[in-house]
């Protein structure tokens, strides 16, 4: 049994949700190629202007994608348990990343290099199909997230809660307020008014 079998099972479950049938050959190649990487809270996973060489599948913890503008870091998005994480343009084109990735808490990821992923996609059509399904999923999610830019402050909180309720249990108010473009006190006040008192926020990522 693999020493990180629970992490492997979580990854295989994510692949299964794409509707693709995993072959034994692909599973064996994956097990031989992946790395288990662990990051401490506030550790930088990817520095801005470095090339994103890994795709990360989070099995524990959370990551924040940020962009530094005029010496200030702006949260771009958050990835939690069961999410895949890359800096897309940097990963696929192997160019310097405009984004940084930081661990918000102690985080463990199953990781695979861009080179190995592309080689395996050529050898295993089902992995190529899985990659396409994952890209489509996050592309649609990214497109939908732009909607909040035209909403009022309260509507932005409500919209984010509707789409990602688990963010409010795993991401601190400081980062959420910065992501939504509002001051901390405003966010704290409106959050109490907008969010339901009794709420469930099971993580239902990819």
Helices and strands as residue ranges (DSSP letters): H 5-16, H 24-33, E 35-39, E 44-46, E 54-60, E 62-69, E 72-80, E 84-85, H 88-93, E 100-103, E 107-113, H 114-123, H 125-145, G 146-150, H 153-163, H 167-170, H 173-180, H 184-194
